[in-house]
Amino acid sequence: MNKITFEEYKSAIRVKYEVSKIDDVSGILLNPTPAQLRNLCLMKLDNSLTKTDGNSFRIFFNVKEEGDLRKTIENFDIGKFKPIISFLKGEKDSENTTRIELAAILVNFNPRPYNKYLLNDKISERGNPEVSLFVEEKESFIDTLPFGKFIEKVALTGNDKIGKKTVMFFAVLLSLFFMGYTVKGVFFPKKECMQWEGNYYIAVDCLKENGQAGFISTIDEAAMKLKKLDCDSTLDFFNKDKPVVWYCKRDGAIELFNIAGFHPVTGKPLKPITKYIIEKYNLTE
């Protein structure tokens, strides 16, 4: 896989915007104005930001740790949101990292910020990240059980028979519980990942080995709606002059899809169809 660049990161955010503006129940992202983006920032703030997102907010709005972030956003110059709108719509590019990171938050693009996006790519190059996460969770499982602290406390009470029997009882109980957890995970795995198979994604076990059908990745509800379309004369490319089909060129051929997103095999962003592409590749025949 080629090294992810900042340009690719920005391109991925724009693609996420195309998806988010359709699913956005507030309707803000469909045709955002500077004032609406300010209100969206306040909504994000009310829903509790992660520490990383909070830092991105404070950098963009120029607010110190002890400063009142909400008050600053309310009184912020909304004209400074215009470059973000132009960036998301693809009207004008931006090299301002603070604007790009805020755009990523507003469209809920993940993984973010850029350094986490790069790290995610490096983990993928080393192997299946889901496997590593599963192993880490399995190793720390015992430490998170409510029995752990109790057993430790009983073990420190002395050498009396009651204490020993209690420790033995909970040790056996804990072993059986963990064994059940492990067996369940092996024979009845939760399908929390997805894999491209034919013309659409299917839910699969994250520990399943990659096959020829496509690479396994964590389930993305929006991406699960992606379907490859057959090119024929009955296919509607536009709805009131707006494209409703997306495409990507692969091995010299045009492949069509029903929604915006990323190509399931190459990972390249899908582009909205144009009349030029339709005519050039005779897609209506």
N, C-alpha and C positions, 0 to 999 in steps of 0.2 A: 504494500500500500504506500502511495506517495505521502510524503510528509504534509500534514495539514497546515495550510497557510492561513493567515488572517483573512485573506480574500475569500477563501472557502468558508471560513467561519461566518463572514458577513453574508455570503450567498445562502448559507444554510438558514440563517435568521430570516432572510427575506422569504424563503420557501415556507418556513414555519408561519410567517405572517399571513401568507396566502391561505394556509389551512385554518389558522386561528380566527381570521376575520369571518369565516363561514360559520364556525362553531361558537363564536362569541355571543353569549346570550344578551349582553348589554348593548350590542350593536355599535359600540364605540369604534372598534377596529375596522368596521366595514368601510367607513369614510371618515377617518378621524380628523378632528380640528385641534389646534393647540390647546384650547380650553378643555376639550374632552380628554386629551392625554394627561393634562394636569389632574383632572378628576379621577382618571384611571390610576394615576400614581397614588392619590389619596386612598383609593379603594384597596390597592395593594398594601399600603401602609396599615390600614385598618384590619386586614386579614393576617397581620403579623409577618414581617419579612424575616428571612433567614439572616444570619449574621453577615454572610457574604453579600447578599442582596442589599442589606442595610448599609454596608460599607459603600457599595456602588451608588446607592441613593445619596449618601452624604457627600461623596466625591462630586457627583453631577450637580447637586444643589448647593455645593460649597458650604456644608454645615459641619461644624466641629462636633465631637463626641458629646459634649455637654449642651449643645445647641438644640433648640426646639425644631425638629425636622418637619412636623406637621405645619407649624406656623410659617416656616420658610416656603414650603410647597404652596400653601394658600396664597402667599404674597409674591410668588415667583413670576418673573417676566415670561408670559406664555409664548412670546415670540421665539424663545429659544427652543421651543418644541418643533418649530417648522423644519429644521434640518433633519430631525428624526423622521418626520412624516415623509419628507422627500426621499430619505434613504429607504424606508420600508416599501414605498411605492416604486422604487427603482428609478425615480426621476433624477436623483443626484446622489453620487457616491459620497462617502465620508471616511476620513482617516482618524477621526476623533474617537479614541477608545472609550471615553466616558459616555458618549452618545450611543455607541454601539452596544455597550453593556446594558444601558438603560433600555434600549430597544429589545434586547434579548429578554429582559425581565418582563416587559410589557406584553410581549407575545408568548411568554412562558416557554421560551426555547431552552432545551436541556440537551447535553450538559453545558452549564455556564458557570463562571465566566470563561474567558478564552483559555486561561492556563489549565482549567479543569477539562476543557474540550480537548486540549493537546494531550493531557495525561490519559484521558479515556482512549485516545487513539493509540498511545504507546502500550497501554494494557492490552488492547485488542491485538496488537502485533505480537505480543508475547504469548498469547493463547486466549482461550475462552474466559472472559472476565467473570461470567456467571459461576463457573466452576470454583474459582478462587473465593468468591463471595460465599458460596455454599460451605466450603471447607472452614472458612473463618467463623461462620455462624455456628457450625457444628461444634467446633472446638470450644467456643465460649458459651455453649448452651447450658452446661452444668452450672457455671458460675451465676447464671441468671435465674436459676430455680429458687423458689422460696424456701425449699428444704435446706439449702446450702448453709445459710447463717445459723439455722436452728441446730443442725448436726454439729457444726463447729462449736456452738455454745455448750451442747450436752457433753461433747468429748472433753471439754475442759473442766467438768465437774468433779473428776476424780476417778478412782478405780472401782467404785461400787458396782454391784451386779446390775442394778436397775439402769445405771448410766450406760453400761456396756451393752445390755440388751436393747436399750432404746437406740443406740448408735447402730447396732447390727440391723435392727428392724428398718430404720430409715435408709440405711445403706442398700439393703436388698430392694426396698421400695423404689429407691432412686434408680437402681440398676434396671429394674423391670420397666420403669417409666421411660428411661432413655432408650432401652431396647425397643420398646413399642414405637417410640418416635423415629428411630432409625429404620425399622422395618416398614413403617408407613411411608417414609421418604423414599425407600427403595422400590416398594411394590405399588404404591399409590402416589406417585409424584404429582405435585401441583403443576399444571401447565401454565407457567408464568412467562414463557418465552414464545417467540413466533418464528416461523420459517416460511420462506417463499416456496410454494409448490404449484407448479403449473402457471396459473393465471391469477393467483391470489395467495394471501398469507393464511397459515393455519396455526393454531395454538399447539405448542409442543412442550415437552419437558426440557428444562434448561440444561440438564446433564446429557441430553441425547447427543450422540456424535454427529458432527456435520456430515450431511450427505450431499449427493449431487443436486438435490432440489434447491439448495440455497443455504446461505449462512444463517445461523441462529442468533437472535438478538432479543433483548428484553421487550416484552409486549408494549406496543404503543397503540392505544385505542384508535387514534386518528389514522395511523398507518395501516391498521388492520382492515380499513375500509377500501384500501387501494386494490384495484382490479385492472388487469390487462384487457384491453378492448380489441375485438376483431375489426379489422378495417373492411368496411363494405359500403355500398351505396346508401344504406339505410341509417348510417351513423350520423347523428346531429353533432356538428362540431361547435356550433354557436347557439346561444340563446339571447335574443335581442342584441346581437352583435358582440356579445361577451363570450369568450372561449369557455367551453365546458369540457374540453378534452385537453390533456397534457401529453407531451411527447418527449422522447429521448432517442438519440441516434446511437445505435449499437451495432457494431460490425457492419457498418455501411447501410443498415436498414433502420427505418423509423418504427419505433414501438409506441403504441398509444395506451393511455391510462385514463381512468375516470376522475381522479382528483389530483391536486397538487401534492408534491412530496418528493421522495427520492427513488431513483431506480433501484429495485430490490436486489439486483446483482452487482451493478457497477457502483452504486451509491451516489451517482451524480444527480444533481437537482433536476427535476422535471420542469419543462418549459411550457407555457400556454401555447396552444396551437395557433398558427397564423395562416392566412390565406396563401401566403407565399409558399409555406411548407407543404400545404395541401396540393397546390398546383405543381410544385417542383417534383414531388414524389408520387403524383397521381394517386392520392389517397382516396379519391371518390370512385375509383374504378373497381 
